[in-house]
Amino acid sequence: MPRSPVVARTRAGASVLAALTITALVATGQPATAAPAPPAAEPLNRAFDRAAREYGVPRDLLAAVGYGESRLDGHAGKPSQANGYGVMHLASNPDNRSLEKAAALTGEPADRLRRDTAANILGGAAVLRDHADRLGLDRTERRDVNAWYPAVARYSEAEGPAAALYADTVFTFLAQGLTATAPGGETVRVPSRPVAPDKDEVSAAGVYAQSPDYPSALWVPASSQNYATGRTATINKVVVHVTQGSYAGSISWFQNPASQVSAHYVIRSSDGEITQTVRDANTAWHARSANSSSIGLEHEGWVDNPAWFTDAMYRSSAALTSHLAARYSIPKNRTHIVGHSEVPGNDHTDPGVHWDWNYYMQLVGGSPGTPGDSLTFPSYAVQQSGSSGPQVKAVQQLLNAQGYAAGSADGIFGPATKSATQAFQRARSLTADGAVGPKTWTALLSAGTTPALARGSSGDAVKRLQRSLTAALGTTVNADGSFGPTTESAVRTYQSSRGLSVDGKVGPATWGALQAGR
């Protein structure tokens, strides 16, 4: 896991951006102390040079935009969360049609723009030049990198604070300089320079507004159509995501009503800057079954490129998670601080194999451990003598918890586990064959207290109910501890199939049937 970023960085945040604004020097080329640009002998450098010449865009500006969008990784034509492609993130979504615009301007087919890096960079340059032309930049102004700030903001296809965050990031890269290694090993350099961007055309109102829940963060609210007001469950976990896109681009995507997604916080790769987009008290749409009970943290980057996971990002995110754990009494362990891929009912892979959980949990001040509660599965298979694995371990834990001596929870179904299973089955008037099938699973998973539950209930008893319904019905009921419409529907289905009164509520009769293995 890379501990240091590929760019020489200082704490960027508001202080650096303010410094950029007041810098009086104009960058109209490379400063006298800057190293000369490398010879364009390699494909990526040649592509930036050619595109810059063809469309009259400053080469270093073009490279800084590409670095900010993708870390110079085209991801083999795979789309970002906003359906953007390639090094320059040419997008095709309801609010950003830069892919189609690039095709029209360059004459290149869309598929080539998606997959071919040189064509993609050419397309990005064409789109940037089109924005410059529409802003009225003449030949002289186009030679001044500072005059391009509004065009860069427009390239983001965001508005207000998100557009300003995007352009500020690019100009921070120009100010600090870049020495970036692309996935193929090629090095792209952008010398540092003093900058004084022309921000007159860009509204940055609210960019430095403080987060209402976490004072260290900025506040740029998501569209109200991308989250639910309030909560239906107690906050009991933090879910770690990776954006599959850029920081400002993800914030902008959450502002797009068509996206139907959001997260509570977004963390920037370069310096760990944090922006809150949804209040903690509201339900962001980020992890399906865990939405109602979790806080979602998006980290700028892609799961297949570890260069995004900088030490600054880890430390900033860990500080936020530690704060959330203290505020909402969330245990600092891998059962309650989880990745998107570890949430039941999700098909995402983030944060992926390059995310260093041990280091992150060390920074949080918690226990690395392993994810999950060891009892929740999307389905429950028959376990019997000779079986082994996590579900056997779950059987052993459940039997031991009920006072049946299954021995050490080692995940091996041996004689002690079979004997304990038979004793439990006899106590529940089940066939005492020593095999844990649907009926025994249902009885084991539902065992315990029998509180009255209905829509709006939450907590461990609801999770116990959801697990037992999964075993009884043979279909997954997400065990998120929140009794919502899906759980109520599952309860009604169970009640109807077992000849119980169908009211969608869990009282003595429904608990009794579950605990009897019906």
Secondary structure, DSSP 8 states (H G I E B T S, - for coil): ---S-SS-----HHHHHHHHHH-----SS--TTS-------SHHHHHHHHHHHHHT--HHHHHHHHHHHHTT--GGG---TTSEETTTTEE-BTTB-HHHHHHHHH---HHHHHH-HHHHHHHHHHHHHHHHHHHT--HHHHTSGGGGHHHHHHHTT--HHHHHHHHHHHHHHHHH-EEEE-TTS-EEEE---------TT---TTTT-B-SS-TTSEE----GGGEESS-SS---EEEEEE-SB-HHHHHHHHH-TTT----SEEE-TTT--EEE-S-TTSEESSSGGGGGGEEEEEESB-TT-GGG--HHHHHHHHHHHHHHHHHHT--SBTTTEEEGGGSTT----TT-TTS-HHHHHHHHTSB---SS-SS--SS---B-TT-BSHHHHHHHHHHHHTT----S--SB--HHHHHHHHHHHHHTT---SS-B-HHHHHHHHH-S----B-TT-BSHHHHHHHHHHHHHHSS----SSB--HHHHHHHHHHHHHTT---SS-B-HHHHHHHHTT-
